[in-house]
Every structure is written in structure tokens, then in C-alpha cells.
Amino acid sequence: MASESGVSDKDRHGAHTYARMENILPSSIAKLEHSLPTTPKMERSISMTDSFILEHLQHQHPQTPAAEPDGIQSPAPAKKDDALTPISNWAHLSYIKSQRNHLRAELKAQQVAGAEARQSISSLRRLAFRMAVNISVKEKQIATTARNLASVRKREYMSTRNAEKRIEQLTKHLKEEEYKNRDILECLEKASMLTLQYSDPNPQTQTRLQPNPLSPPPSPPPRTSRLSRSSIGTPRTPPRPTSALWDNNNWDFTPEYSSPIEIRTSDNRLIRAKRESDRALSVCRERIAELEAECSKSRDAASLLEAIQASLEEEVRSHQARIVALERSGATVEENLRVAKSQLDASSKAEADMKAELDRKSKEIEELEKGARQRHETIEALEKEKASLEEDVENCNARIQKLEMYTSGLEDELRSERDSLDAAGRRETELRELISENESHLENMSAQLEKSRENIKELEQSLGLFENQVKEQTRKIEVSGGVISALRDELKESEELKKHTELALAISRASLAELESALRSANETNANLQMELDSTLGTKSRLEEELRMTKEKLSSEIDVQAKIQSELDTLRLSRDSLEDDLQAARDRINLLERADSETQKDLQTLRNARASLENELVAAHQTSSRLQKELESSTGKLAYLEASIAAIQEKLRESEQYKACLRDELEHAQRSKMEMKEQLDEVLSSKEQLERDLESSQSHMARVESESRTLEAKVAELRDSLQQSEHSKADLEERLTRIQTEGERLRTERAELQENLSSNQRSNTEAEERLALLKAEAATLDKQSSDLQDKLRQSENTTAETEGRLKEALQTSAELQGKLADAQSSLASVQSEGDDLRSKLSALEANILSGQNSKEEVEERLKSISESHSGLENELTSTRSCLNGVISERNELKSKLSAAEQELDTLQQTKEQLEDRLEGILKANAELENELNSTRSRFRDNETENATLTSRLSDTGKELDAVRSSKIEVEGRLDTAASANADLEEALGSSRSRLRNEMHCAAARTTSSNV
């Protein structure tokens, strides 16, 4: 309590000092100082402060007398302190609020940490339980593998001891057989020497002792075929055991003394004895060779068995080492699996968080995409407008270019027409000058022509005068013949003059003809020039008209060009404005696309992280399953190896049994060696049996070798599997490192999200502090909060129901979509069937048309037949009438009557045939009508089915529309429910904040009242 009183005194002192400082400072700075350090700046109404001051004063007035126990302070300072206490209370309240917010943030952080700790503890418990189960399973597996391994080792040890004992026994038997064979060989050599002593006539050889013969006597060559066959097989009849007589090497082979009668035996008996001894010796040699071959084979078999045993022991050791390595790798893999599971749980938690974040980001991205689509649509519309405007501009430019080209062409034509007009004017002036020159020349020529005509007339007159003078002179000559010479001279002179005048006349006539031709040519040229002048005048007028028309066209085109240029200017202005708008839109779109690209990058990173986590999760599951499969396969291979070891042990037992059988057979052969001579045929048969046994043993050895190869292949497979397990271990380690790096990245992202969450929480706290100003409705807000909670529960129930309905509606929509797809498929099938039916109907209609045509043809034929039949009936009636008319002539017309009857019979037959045909045609017509009716009924059925299907389709469409509308309504309801839920949550938060604020205000009031 003392500390509380000290703190309250300090707060009071700080409040008083703060109030004094506020009184000293100006009002603007005091207002700035009033703002909270943690909350944003907010406007506080005067009514709230006044109400608070009034309430504070109401609380302070009853306690003011108690605050002055001694009466030391004057009443004026007390009033001043009372005026300054609201500001100190505000500061104290802001301090308490900041402490409350800080404590609330710490409480929320502790709650979040406690929730995370609980989640991690639960996940660790689950993981510990799983690990305990896995450890127990693995311990059981290790115990079973240890028991199996101990039993295998025991069996291998016992098999090796038995094999060693067996090898020792076989080596002992081999040595005994070698000693026995050596003794038998020596005995046979001694027997051969004995036979030689019996057969040798020299008595010196009989008196010598030969204790150890080194070489047998000469004998016939052995049978190679029998040796070659016996060397392959393994004989079953060993040699007989040696007796005590044969063991004595110093035994004397010299015979006892016999009588001379016995010595002098016949040569036949000696030869027979020698042959028998040679035959026995050859048989013994063959048996010795066979036994040596058997010994070598038994040595080879023993060495082979030793090698097989050594290889099997080595394989067993290698398998044991592999089993140990596999156990170690299994332990490491289990440890890795435990680590991977722990990391997988952590990644699953992070994945859930990232999924929530991803959903939020996806919603934001959808909103941004919608905005981007709208902007793209506006951009596309603007681009379309721009394209249309550009097309208009291009069209206008093209039109302007065409008009410019047309105007340039018109200008060129105008220039050409002007040039041609100038040329025509020049030609006209030239022609006019030529015409004037021709006219002057023509006038000159006409004057010359007149002069020449006058000259001709004068010459003609002078010629007439000369002729008259000649006539007069001739008359004078005739009259007077006196002066003939003078007259002759005069006559000559006159004749010369006449000649000269005639010459001049001819010349003048020629010049006249020339002048006339020149006149005619001048007239022609003048006419041509006149015509050319007229044509030039016409062309000039035409060119003037064309020039006027081109000027008018040029002016109209210039006007059109001006209009188009003005339109082009307006279009360019609009294009520039649209380009500016488009550029602004593009800049805005670029900004939005940058933001969208950043959000897309964030989304892509989140998606990539999610995909990588999912892939790593799948890979971890796959690797765990693969490792479990490899462990199962290794255990299976181990069991298979144990089974193969057991099979090899069984084979060893069989080989021991076979060796025991061989031992028994050797004993039997030793027993049967005494009867070797009598059982030679049995030896051959046993030899064949031995060959078969040799083949079986060789096959057995081949099987053993194949099994050894399979074992080696299995060993290689086990090595490969071990290498694969090592590779998989390395891959797992790499994946674990990747997962660790991904986990670190997720931790950083989680830290960022936590920072964002803390910022959001801070903003929420700031919002709560902002909403802390509403503090007048405590009791009503309690009721409203309870009502709102009930409403919130109801809204949650309604949201759950609406979500269920939405799911049902989605399911029904999916079912309806499936039904719609089925209906569409059935509609397509029905349409295809309808098309088929239409094609069939068209074919039937074609058939009906053909049938109708054939029916019409048959009806026409029937009409013609009926007409012919009516004609025939008419003829029949006529013939009958004729018959009735000629009854009186019956006797005379019998032949005619018979012929008519025959004709009648043929007509009746034809009538019957026609009736039959008519009946057939009628039947066919009826059948066609039936088919037509059936096809029409089918068509009606198909139409009804089509109508029903269309109605069903329309119903399904209506149902789909109804479902869509209901879906839209449900979505709207959901949106409204979500908005109502959000509003309710906001109201609840505001009510809670109000309650907290009221509680804090009440606490502040209590503290202020205590102060």
C-alpha cells in the first residue's frame, strides 16, 4: 500500500507538473501534446471532454473538503487544480491505455506461443509414439534376423565340421586304397614272375630268389578300348583286401622240389598257364588303371568340394558382412526417416499456414486479375478505337494520296492541254500565215494567169494576124507573082515569126498549165489548211471545254481535299488525345502490371514453394516407401540366401549320403574283388552303371556350378542394391538439406508473416484504441453483445447451413452438368438419329415419290387397260349384237364364230391377267400406303420424341438456369451472410472495445476518485 501511495503521489506530482506545463505552453502545442504516442491522431469532440470534465468534477466536488485537512491552501489554488485535473487524467488514461495495449500484445503473443507450443508438443507426442512403434517393430525384426543369423551360423559351422570330417575320412580311405593297390600290383608282379619261373627251361632261374621284382614279364598288349572306357567311369568294385600272406615282401617264390615227371609237363599246359597268367595280368592292369583313375577323380572331387566349401564360407561371410551393413544402413535410414518425419510435420504445419496465405493471396490475385481484365478490356477497346481511327486516318491518307495523284494527273493533263492549246494556237497562226501567203501567192498566180491569158490572147491575135498576113501574102503571091523573092523573104520572116510565136505560145501554154496546176494545188492546200484550221479550232474549243472542266474538277477536288484535310486534322487530334489516354492507361496498366507482377512473383514463389514442398513430401514418401520396399526386398533376399544356404547344406548332406553310398559300394567292391574273374560281365555292367553315375555326377556338378553362378549373381545384385541404397541415402541427405534450407526459408517467411501479424495486431489495437472513445452504452452493449453473440452463432449456423446448401447445390449443379452433358450427348445422338431418320425419310420420300410415279404410271396403264377393256367390251357387245344379228347366218359363219370365240377366250385371259396385275398393283399400292403410314407414324413418333427431348432439354436448361440463379442467390446470401458476419464481428469487436474502454474508464474514474 505504501508503494501504491508513493506511486500515486508521483503520478499526482507528474500530473500537476504536466498541467502547469500545459498552462504555460500555447494551445496548439498543448493539442499536439495531447495525442497519444501509440495511437494515431484523432479528433476529440468538445462534448465528450466536457462530459468527462463534468463527470470528473461531480466525482471531485464531494471530496474537495476532505482534500484540505489543515486549511493551509487557499480556495483559489484549489480551483486551479480542479481545472487542471482533466488533462492530467487524460495523460494518466493514455499511459494506462498504452500499458494495457502493451500487456494485451504480450498476452496475445504468449497465447500464440502457447498454442504453437501445444501444437508442437502434440506433434512431438505423435512423433514419439510413431517412433516408439517403429522402434519396437525394428527391434522385433532385428531379434528375428539375429536368431536367423545365429541358426545359420550354427548350421554353417556344423556343416563345415561335418565336411572336414568327411574329407579326413575320404583322405584316409584314399590312402588305404593306394596302399592296397600298390600291394596288389606287387603281388601280381610276383605271380607273373612265378609263372615265368614255371615256364623257363633254364634251371638257374629256378634257384634264384626274387623278393622284389621290378618289372613284370612280357605280356600281350592291353586293350585300349577297355582302358579308355574304364578311365571315364568310377568303378563300384574295389580290389580285395590283402591277406597276411601278401603282406610279406620277403616271401620266397621258389617252388618246392618236384619230380621229373611233374617238371616235364606238356607244352600245351605251360602255354595255357602262361596265357591265363597274361590274361589275369592284363585284367589286373586294367583294374589298376581304373583304380588310379578313380583315385584321381576322388582327389579332384575332394579338391572341388574343398573349393566349393571355401567359396560357400566366403559367400556366407560376405552375406553376414552385407547383413551387418544393411542393418547399419537400415538404422541410418530409420534415423533419417525420423528426421524427415519431424521435418515433414513441420513442413505440413508450414504448408497449412502457407495454404491459408495462398488462399488469401489467390483472392487478392483474383481481384487484381479482375481489375487487370477490366483494364485490359478498356485497353482493348481503346486499342480497337485507335485501330479504327488509324484505319480511318490511313483511309483518309490513302484518299488524300489518291486525290493528290488525281490532282497531279489533272494538273499534268491541264499542262498537256495547255501545251496542246498553245501548240494549236501556234499552228493556227502558222496556218493563218500560210493561208495568207497562199492567198497572196494565189492572187499573184491569178494575176500572172490573167497576164498569161492576156499574152496568149495577144499571141493568138498576133497569130491570127500572122495567118491573115500569110493568107494575104499567099493571095498576093497568087495575085502577083512579080515580087516573089521579096514576098518569099517576108514569108520566111513571117514563118519564123510564126514559129517564134508558136514557141512562145507553147511556152505560155505550158506555163499556163503549170500555173493552173499550181493554182489547183494551191487551192487544194488552201482547202486542206482550211480543214486543218477548222479541226484545230474544234480541238481548241474542245480543249478549252476540257480545261474548264478540269479547272472545275480541280477546284472541287481541292475543296474535298481541304475537307478531308480538316477531317484528318480532327482525326489526328482525336488520335493524339486517344494516344495520350492510351499512354496514360498504359502507364497505369504498367504500374498495375508491376504491382501484379510483384504479386504474381510472390504468388509464383508461394506456388513454387508449395509445389516444392509437395514434391519433396511426395519424394520423401516415395523414398520411404522405396526404402521400405528395399528393406523388404533385402529381407526377402536374406531369406532367399538362407534358403539357398539350407539347400546347399541339404546338397552337402546328399553328397555325404552319396559318399556313404560310395563307401558302401567300395566295401561291396572289396567284397566282390575276390570274385573278380567270375564276375567280369558284372564288372562291365557295373562299368556302364558307373558311366551313367558319372554323367549324373557331372550334371550335379553343373547344377552346383550354375547355383554358384546364381549365388554370385545374387551377390552382385546385393552389391548393386547396396550401392543403390547408398545412392538413395545420398539422395535423402541432399533432399534433407533441401528440406532444411526450405524449412529455414519457411521460418523466415513465417517470421515475416508473424511480423505482418504483429503489425496487423498493432493496427487492430490501434483501431480498438480509436474505437475506445465510444463509452456511454455499457449495459445496452452487454445485452447487444449477448444478442450479437447469439446472432453470430445463428449466422454461423446459417453459414454452415448455407455452406451445406452450397455444397449440395454444387453437387446438384455438378450432377445437373453431368445430366446436361448426358442430355447433350443424348441430344447429339438424337440429332444424329434425327439426321439418319431425315435421310431415311428423304429416301422414303424419294421411294414414295418413285412409288407415286410408278403408281401414276400404273394408274395410267390401268386407265389405258380399262379403256382398252371398255373398248374390248364394246367390241364384245358389238360382236354379240353382230352375233345376235347373224344368228340366221349361224351355219354359214361358224368358222367366224369359232374365231370370235377364240378371240374372246384370249381377251378373257388377257382380262384375267390384267385383273391379276391390277390386284398385284393394288396390293403393292396398299403395301406402299402401309409403309408410308408406318414411316409417317415413325416420323410423328420421332417428332414427338424430338419434341420431348427438346422439352427435356429446355426443362434441363431451365433447371440449370434455376440452379445457376439459386447458386447466384446462395452466393449473394453467402456474401450477405459474410458481410453480416463481418459487420457482426466488427460490432462485436466495437462492443468489446467499448466494454474494455468503459471498464478502463471506470477504473480511471476509481483511480481519479481515489486520487
Secondary structure, DSSP 4 states (H G I P E B T S, - for coil): -HHHHHHHHHHHHHHHHHHHHHHHS-HHHHHHHHS-SSSPP----HHHHHHHHHHHHHHHGGGTTTT-SS--S-HHHHHHHHHHHHHHHHHHHHHHHHHHHHHHHHHHHHHHHHHHHHHHHHHHHHHHHHHHHHHHHHHHHHHHHHHHHHHHHHHHHHHHHHHHHHHHHHHHHHHHHHHHHHHHHHHHHHHHHHHHHHH---THHHHS--SS--SPPP-PPP-HHHHHHHHHS--S-PPPPP-HHHH-TT---PPPP--HHHHS--HHHHHHHHHHHHHHHHHHHHHHHHHHHHHHHHHHHHHHHHHHHHHHHHHHHHHHHHHHHHHHHHHHHHHHHHHHHHHHHHHHHHHHHHHHHHHHHHHHHHHHHHHHHHHHHHHHHHHHHHHHHHHHHHHHHHHHHHHHHHHHHHHHHHHHHHHHHHHHHHHHHHHHHHHHHHHHHHHHHHHHHHHHHHHHHHHHHHHHHHHHHHHHHHHHHHH--TTHHHHHHHHHHHHHHHHHHHHHHHHHHHHHHHHHHHHHHHHHHHHHHHHHHHHHHHHHHHHHHHHHHHHHHHHHHHHHHHHHHHHHHHHHHHHHHHHHHHHHHHHHHHHHHHHHHHHHHHHHHHHHHHHHHHHHHHHHHHHHHHHHHHHHHHHHHHHHHHHHHHHHHHHHHHHHHHHHHHHHHHHHHHHHTTTTTTTHHHHHHHHHHHHHHHHHHHHHHHHHHHHHHHHHHHHHHHHHHHHHHHHHHHHHHHHHHHHHHHHHHHHHHHHHHHHHHHHHHHHHHHHHHHGGG--S-HHHHHHHHHHHHHHHHHHHHHHHHHHHHHHHHHHHHHHHHHHHHHHHHHHHHHHHHHHHHHHHHHHHHHHHHHHHHHHHHHHHHHHHHHHHHHHHHHHHHHHHHHHHHTSTTTTTTHHHHHHHHHHHHHHHHHHHHHHHHHHHHHHHHHHHHHHHHHHHHHHHHHHHHHHHHHHHHHHHHHHHHHHHHHHHHHHHHHHHHHHHHHHHHHHHHHHHHHHHHHHHHHHHHHHHHH-
